[in-house]
């Protein structure tokens, strides 16, 4: 009997996950419960639903967030597009195989810039995903990504040597 009373008292004071408003899942898969919003490094599994009737607007306009993202990432993404095109041309022409030591640093730089692109895509998806595929945010993202192709300088055209002229006949 004493055991049951002790068990009842201990459960009254034990924190219950159901009382927590936020359920957060870390990268390692562990779930934590909290009365505060999840840390940015964790996913919110369920958000509080105490105020379902009250709709609040985001503090920052999603289009403004996207514009800032575009401004911040455009130089590096343009550099990535240009470098990718240059390496592609070198690979197709056979230059890459002839001078690997010249192209290796550029290849390493492209790998770094690919990570920048992944970072950009992850940040952009956090802004566009809630709005949906047919939203103005997604249309702006598509337009930005298509515009990156304009960053690529045109491929150099091999200069054709002038046609040889016939030697002048002596008079």
Backbone as a ProteinNet text record, in pm:
[ID]
protein_1_A
[PRIMARY]
XXXXXXXXXXXXXXXXXXXXXXXXXXXXXXXXXXXXXXXXXXXXXXXXXXXXXXXXXXXXXXXXXXXXXXXXXXXXXXXXXXXXXXXXXXXXXXXXXXXXXXXXXXXXXXXXXXXXXXXXXXXXXXXXXXXXXXXXXXXXXXXXXXXXXXXXXXXXXXXXXXXXXXXXXXX
[TERTIARY]
81.2	0	86.5	189.9	279.3	342.7	373.5	434	340	212.9	115	102.4	104.7	95.5	220.6	335.6	461.9	464.9	415.2	408.6	314.1	202.6	105	163.8	233	292.3	404.8	487.7	599.6	550.8	442.4	392.4	327	279.8	220.2	326	447.6	552.3	647	632.4	719	671.6	764.8	723.3	670	562.6	502.6	527.2	565.5	587.4	461.7	346.2	222.6	200.7	258.5	242.6	330	433.5	522.6	452.4	475.7	409.1	482.6	611.5	691.1	756.5	750.2	815.9	921.7	1049	1160.2	1240.2	1284.2	1364.8	1499.4	1605.7	1741.5	1788.9	1905.8	1964	1991.2	2015.1	2041.4	1913.1	1796	1668.3	1603.4	1674.5	1619.5	1511.1	1403.3	1291.3	1300.3	1282	1282.5	1153.2	1105.7	986.6	1027.6	963.4	1000.9	881.5	886.1	782.7	824.8	940.2	991.8	1003.4	1004.6	1021.6	1152.9	1153.4	1270.9	1388.4	1508.3	1631	1635.9	1703	1708.8	1777.4	1856.7	1924	1834	1712.1	1620.7	1492	1425.9	1297.8	1185	1084.8	966.1	875.6	849.4	764.7	618.6	582.8	449.4	460.1	383.4	386.5	269	274.6	164.2	36.7	-75.4	-200.8	-301.9	-252.8	-341.8	-422.3	-365.9	-433.5	-468.9	-542.1	-573.7	-654.5	-736.6	-823.2	-750.1	-633	-559.5	-453.1	-460.6	-361.6	-265.6	-139.5	-41.8	35.9	78.9	158.5	305.3	383.6	526.9	586.8	690	753.2	815.2	864.5	928.7	854.4	832.3	766.1	853.7	794.9	874.8	945.1	881	945.4	1067.8	1058.8	1175.1	1288.5	1251.8	1352.7	1420.9	1341.2	1399	1490.4	1448.1	1530.5	1664.6	1663.5	1789.1	1875.5	1812.9	1884.7	1946.5	1870.7	1920.9	2040.9	2030.5	2139.2	2265	2245.2	2359.5	2430.2	2354.8	2412.3	2445.6	2393	2411.8	2558.9	2648.7	2789	2852	2829.4	2890.6	2824	2692.9	2625.1	2661.9	2683.6	2730.9	2871.8	2955.3	3091.1	3085.8	2994.1	2978.5	2936.4	2840.8	2793.2	2906	2980.9	3089.7	3200.1	3236.2	3341.2	3296.6	3173	3119.1	3123.5	3085.2	3088.1	3232.1	3325.9	3466.1	3522.8	3494.3	3542.5	3478.1	3352.1	3283.7	3348.7	3376.5	3442.5	3580.6	3655.8	3789.6	3782.3	3683.3	3667.4	3629.8	3542.2	3498.2	3608.8	3690.5	3796.9	3920.7	3928.5	4043.7	4152.7	4136.8	4237.2	4250	4140	4138.4	4233.5	4229.4	4315.5	4462	4491.4	4629.8	4697.1	4620	4676.6	4595.7	4594	4513.8	4554.5	4684.4	4731.8	4680.9	4652.2	4597.8	4450.1	4379	4234.4	4192.7	4280	4246.1	4202.2	4274.2	4228.5	4090.4	4066	3935.2	3826.7	3859.9	3765.4	3734.6	3836	3816.5	3729.2	3752.7	3671.4	3525.2	3503.4	3367.4	3297.7	3370.8	3312.6	3268.4	3350	3313	3187.9	3183.8	3069.2	2943.7	2960.5	2844.8	2782.8	2867.3	2815.9	2739.4	2787	2716.4	2578.7	2573.8	2446.8	2349.8	2398.1	2312.7	2259.6	2345.6	2304.5	2195	2214.6	2114.3	1981.1	1986.1	1863.3	1789.3	1863	1799.3	1732	1800.7	1742.6	1621.7	1632.5	1521.7	1400.7	1424	1311	1236.2	1306.1	1238.5	1142.9	1173.5	1087.9	975.9	1007.8	909.5	818.5	864.9	786	649.6	642.5	511.3	414.7	468.6	383.8	329.7	400.1	353.7	418.5	398.6	463.2	410.1	287.3	227.5	233.1	312.5	318	408.2	393.8	481	624.8	641.2	775.8	848.2	776.8	836.5	865.2	776.9	799.9	924.4	941.7	1060.4	1187.5	1180.8	1297.2	1333.7	1233.1	1260.2	1322.2	1270.1	1323	1468	1497.7	1634.4	1727.8	1686.2	1771.5	1793.4	1690.4	1706.9	1800.1	1794.5	1880.1	2027	2056.4	2197.1	2268.1	2194.3	2255.7	2313.6	2260.7	2311.7	2446.5	2483.3	2612	2728.5	2699.4	2805.4	2856.5	2984.8	3038	3033.9	3014.4	3010.5	3144	3135.8	3257.4	3344.8	3474.4	3562.4	3560	3549.7	3550.1	3693.3	3735.9	3873.2	3889.1	3987.1	4012	4068.7	4010.4	4061.4	4170.1	4281.6	4389.9	4347.2	4394.7	4357.2	4407.4	4331.2	4370.5	4502.3	4590	4720.4	4698.6	4771.5	4761.3	4873.3	4842.7	4943.3	5054.2	5178.4	5288.7	5276.9	5313.9	5305.9	5411.2	5370.8	5462.7	5557.6	5684.1	5778	5753.4	5773.6	5750.6	5874.2
-118.2	0	125.9	125	240.5	265.6	156.9	168.3	242.1	211.7	277.1	425.5	459.8	600.7	675.3	613.1	673.3	691.5	594	601.3	712.9	725.3	830	968.1	985.9	1116.5	1149.8	1051.9	1079.6	1114.2	1054.7	1088	1224.9	1272.9	1406.8	1513.7	1490.6	1591.1	1565.9	1456.6	1426.3	1507.1	1566.9	1641.9	1545.5	1583.2	1500.5	1562	1480.9	1533.8	1598.2	1551.6	1605.8	1750.7	1792.6	1929.8	2026.7	1978	2063.3	2102.4	2224.6	2275.9	2240	2214.1	2187.3	2050.1	1980.3	1850.6	1869.1	1857	1885.3	1758.2	1741.8	1625.8	1673.6	1626.2	1663.4	1583.3	1618.2	1549.9	1403	1372.8	1233.8	1152.5	1215.6	1145.9	1148	1200.1	1203.3	1311.3	1278.8	1371.1	1433	1565.4	1638.2	1717.3	1737.2	1816.8	1943.3	2054.9	2182	2276.1	2372.7	2475.3	2596	2584.1	2690.5	2638.6	2727.7	2682.9	2606.8	2518.2	2435.6	2521.2	2477.9	2540	2527.7	2619.1	2616.9	2492.3	2424.7	2303.4	2180.4	2199.1	2086.5	2110.9	2003.2	2011.4	2013.1	2095.1	2096.4	1984.6	1887.9	1775.6	1817.1	1887.6	1945	2079.2	2172.6	2306.7	2319.8	2416.6	2434.3	2470.4	2424.2	2453.2	2513.4	2582.4	2643.1	2757.8	2833.2	2948.8	2925.3	2821	2789.6	2899.9	2968.6	3070.5	3198.4	3221.7	3345.4	3318.2	3388.9	3375.8	3493.6	3466.2	3574.8	3575.5	3690.8	3705	3689.4	3637.6	3627.3	3766.7	3771.4	3900	3961.9	3878	3928.4	3872.1	3957.2	3917.1	3814.2	3700.3	3597.9	3650.9	3740	3794.8	3878.4	3950.5	4027.3	3933.5	3823.6	3724.6	3667.2	3635.3	3580.6	3681.7	3805.9	3909.3	3923	3919.3	3927	3804.9	3688.1	3564.9	3572.8	3622.2	3635.6	3729.5	3841.5	3940.2	3880.9	3808.2	3751.6	3641.1	3559.6	3441.4	3460.6	3563	3577.9	3576.8	3653.4	3652.5	3513.1	3439.3	3306.8	3205.9	3218.9	3127.1	3156.9	3284.5	3319.8	3265.5	3278.5	3224.5	3074	3006.2	2862.7	2827.4	2900.1	2873.4	2893.3	3002.4	3031.5	2925.5	2888.6	2788.9	2652.1	2619.5	2492.5	2486.6	2597.2	2602.3	2592.5	2660.2	2656.1	2515	2447.9	2310.7	2216.4	2239.1	2156.1	2172.3	2297.5	2321.5	2256.1	2267.2	2208.3	2056.3	1999.8	1854.7	1808.8	1881.6	1844.5	1862.2	1964.4	1991.5	1904.3	1840.1	1756.2	1828.7	1959.7	2036.1	1983.1	1942.7	1897.5	1779.7	1684	1566.9	1597.9	1701.9	1736.8	1812.8	1892.3	1977.8	1962.5	1844.8	1817.1	1907.8	1932.8	2015.7	2159.8	2206.4	2342	2343.9	2237.4	2233.7	2184.7	2116	2060.8	2169.1	2281.1	2385.6	2441.4	2449.5	2498.4	2397.3	2271.4	2166.9	2170.4	2192.5	2203.7	2324	2435.1	2554.1	2527.5	2453.3	2420	2335.3	2245.9	2166.3	2255.5	2355.2	2450.2	2527.2	2571.1	2647.9	2561.4	2432	2342.3	2338.2	2342.3	2347.6	2477.3	2586.3	2714.3	2702.7	2635.8	2619.5	2535.8	2430.1	2346.9	2428.9	2510.4	2598.2	2693.4	2752.3	2842.9	2770.2	2651.6	2576.5	2540.5	2505.4	2472.5	2595.6	2707.8	2830.6	2876.2	2867	2909.1	2818.1	2689.5	2598	2624.6	2671.9	2706	2823.2	2908.7	3024.6	2986.5	2908.5	2879.9	2761.9	2667	2546	2576.7	2660.8	2688.6	2755.5	2829.4	2901.8	2810.7	2703.8	2610.4	2633.5	2536.7	2540	2648.3	2688.9	2788.5	2929.5	2950.3	3080.3	3178.8	3305.7	3407.9	3390.7	3335.9	3311.2	3206.4	3097.9	2992.1	3043.4	3126.4	3184.1	3272.7	3349.6	3434.8	3351	3240.3	3151.6	3091.2	3045.5	2987.6	3091.6	3213.3	3320.1	3350.6	3355.4	3379.9	3270.2	3144.6	3033.1	3031.2	3064.9	3071.4	3186.2	3295.2	3410.9	3383.7	3282.2	3248.9	3203.5	3153.5	3111.6	3231.5	3349.6	3472	3513.2	3455.1	3487.2	3428.4	3324.2	3250.6	3332.7	3362.8	3433.3	3340.9	3398.1	3312.4	3241.8	3125.4	3047.2	3125.1	3126.1	3199.2	3133.9	3217.9	3170.4	3170.5	3058.9	3049.7	3144.7	3228.3	3324.3	3249	3274.2	3209.2	3297.4	3236.3	3317.9	3370.3	3488.6	3543.3	3451.1	3449.3	3364.9	3416.3	3324.3	3370.1	3440.5	3547.3	3621.8	3575.3	3581.9	3541.2	3643.4	3598.6	3695.7	3782.6	3904.3	3998.4	3958.2	3964.3	3928.2	4043.9	4013.5	4122.6	4177.3	4304.9	4368.6	4383.6
0	0	0	82.4	87.3	-49.6	-119.2	-252.7	-348.6	-344.4	-432.1	-400.4	-274.4	-235.2	-281	-261.2	-304.3	-456.4	-528.5	-674.1	-718.7	-655	-688.4	-664	-551.9	-520	-617.7	-653.1	-742.7	-883.4	-928	-1062.3	-1065.5	-952.5	-949.3	-975.4	-930.3	-943.3	-1060.6	-1129.8	-1244.4	-1365.1	-1442.2	-1560.5	-1666.3	-1727.4	-1830.4	-1966.9	-2065.3	-2199.4	-2256	-2218.7	-2274.1	-2231.7	-2118.7	-2072.5	-2152.4	-2212.5	-2290.6	-2419.2	-2462.8	-2581.9	-2709.6	-2702.1	-2822.2	-2815.1	-2926.7	-2939.8	-3047.1	-3009.9	-3100.1	-3125.5	-3250.1	-3285.7	-3336.1	-3273.1	-3311.5	-3431.3	-3483.1	-3599.2	-3569.5	-3441.9	-3404.1	-3389.1	-3405.6	-3398.8	-3261.6	-3161.7	-3026.3	-3017.7	-2947.2	-2929.5	-2791.4	-2786.7	-2660.5	-2651.2	-2529.8	-2506.4	-2433.8	-2471.1	-2411.3	-2410	-2320.5	-2319.5	-2404.1	-2469.8	-2555.7	-2698.8	-2799.3	-2938.9	-2956.6	-3053.9	-3080.5	-3126.2	-3091.3	-3137.8	-3289.9	-3358.4	-3504.6	-3558.9	-3477.9	-3523.6	-3511.8	-3459.7	-3439.7	-3516.9	-3553.4	-3623.2	-3522.4	-3547.3	-3463.2	-3511.1	-3425.6	-3462.4	-3452.7	-3347.7	-3339.4	-3269.2	-3314.5	-3257.2	-3160.5	-3073.3	-2979.7	-3055.1	-3003.5	-3070.6	-2975	-2874.3	-2776.5	-2837.1	-2930	-2988.2	-3134.2	-3162.8	-3302.1	-3368.2	-3293.2	-3351.5	-3387.7	-3331.8	-3357.3	-3462.3	-3571.3	-3677.1	-3667.6	-3665	-3661.5	-3791.5	-3830.9	-3953	-3917.9	-4012	-3983.9	-3963.7	-3883.1	-3853.1	-3977.8	-4068.4	-4189.3	-4310.6	-4407.3	-4531	-4603.1	-4646.3	-4714.7	-4840.4	-4913.8	-5033.9	-4996.6	-4885.6	-4838.9	-4797.2	-4733.2	-4694.5	-4818.2	-4920.8	-5044.1	-5111.8	-5120.4	-5184.6	-5113.9	-4981.6	-4906.3	-4935.1	-4940.4	-4971.6	-5110.7	-5207.9	-5344.6	-5347.6	-5277.6	-5274.8	-5210.2	-5101.1	-5029	-5107.4	-5179	-5243.8	-5391.2	-5456.8	-5601.4	-5644	-5580.8	-5628.4	-5624.9	-5516.8	-5506.4	-5599.8	-5618.6	-5710.3	-5855.4	-5887.3	-6022.3	-6045.1	-5942.4	-5952.8	-5975.9	-5908	-5924.3	-6066.6	-6120.9	-6257.3	-6358.8	-6344.1	-6438.2	-6428.1	-6306.5	-6286.8	-6338.2	-6315.5	-6364.6	-6517.2	-6581	-6727.5	-6779.3	-6710.6	-6752.4	-6741.4	-6631.1	-6612.7	-6714.1	-6744.3	-6843.1	-6980.9	-7018.2	-7148	-7151.7	-7041.6	-7036.3	-7045.4	-6983.7	-6988.1	-7129	-7193.3	-7328.4	-7432.2	-7413.4	-7510.8	-7488.7	-7373.2	-7344	-7267.3	-7244.2	-7168.5	-7026.3	-6970.6	-6832.3	-6812.3	-6902	-6890.6	-6912.3	-6991.7	-7021.7	-6907.6	-6835.4	-6729.6	-6601.1	-6545.5	-6426.1	-6310.7	-6296	-6184.8	-6194.5	-6313.4	-6331.7	-6294.5	-6327.1	-6308.2	-6170	-6098.3	-5967	-5867.4	-5854.2	-5760.8	-5798.8	-5928.6	-5972.5	-5939.1	-5950.5	-5916.4	-5766	-5684.6	-5540.3	-5505.6	-5574.2	-5551.4	-5588.8	-5696	-5737.9	-5630.6	-5568.4	-5460.4	-5344.6	-5310	-5204.5	-5245	-5369.3	-5416.3	-5428.4	-5450.4	-5449.3	-5309.5	-5206.8	-5070.1	-5046.1	-5104.1	-5093.9	-5159.3	-5274.2	-5343.2	-5259.3	-5196.5	-5111.6	-4994.7	-4934.7	-4825.4	-4872.4	-4989.1	-5046	-5066.1	-5123.1	-5150	-5021.4	-4918.5	-4791.1	-4730.6	-4735.4	-4679.4	-4760.5	-4891.4	-4977	-4957	-4938.6	-4921.7	-4791.4	-4688.7	-4563.3	-4583.2	-4679.3	-4706.8	-4802.6	-4904.7	-5009.3	-4979.1	-4901.9	-4876.4	-4813.5	-4710	-4651.7	-4750.8	-4845.1	-4939.7	-5049.8	-5083.4	-5185.1	-5320.4	-5410.5	-5542	-5634.5	-5617.6	-5707	-5649.5	-5547.9	-5481.2	-5554.3	-5520.4	-5579.8	-5531.3	-5410.6	-5358.9	-5443.7	-5477.2	-5558.1	-5699.6	-5752.6	-5885.6	-5884.1	-5777.4	-5765.7	-5755.5	-5682.9	-5669.7	-5804.9	-5877.9	-6010.7	-6104.3	-6099.5	-6184.9	-6148.3	-6018.5	-5973.2	-6022.4	-6006.4	-6046.5	-6197.5	-6273.8	-6419.9	-6457.4	-6383	-6408.7	-6382.3	-6304.1	-6277.3	-6404	-6500.6	-6627.4	-6702	-6673.6	-6736.9	-6679.7	-6565.9	-6503.6	-6581.9	-6659.1	-6727.7	-6845.4	-6848.2	-6964.7	-7086.3	-7203.6	-7322.1	-7342.3	-7400.9	-7427.7	-7524.5	-7498	-7588.6	-7726.9	-7826.6	-7963.8	-8011.4	-8065.2	-8114.1	-8231.4	-8220.4	-8328.2	-8447.9	-8560.6	-8682.6	-8740	-8771.1	-8827.3	-8964.9	-8999.9	-9130.4	-9242.1	-9347.3	-9461.1	-9517.3	-9550.8	-9605.8	-9738.9	-9755	-9881.3	-9974.6	-10098.4	-10196.9	-10198.7	-10205.9	-10209.9	-10335.7	-10319.6	-10433.5	-10535.6	-10660.9	-10769.9	-10794.9	-10807.3	-10835	-10975.4	-10992.8	-11122.6	-11198.4
[MASK]
+++++++++++++++++++++++++++++++++++++++++++++++++++++++++++++++++++++++++++++++++++++++++++++++++++++++++++++++++++++++++++++++++++++++++++++++++++++++++++++++++++++++++++

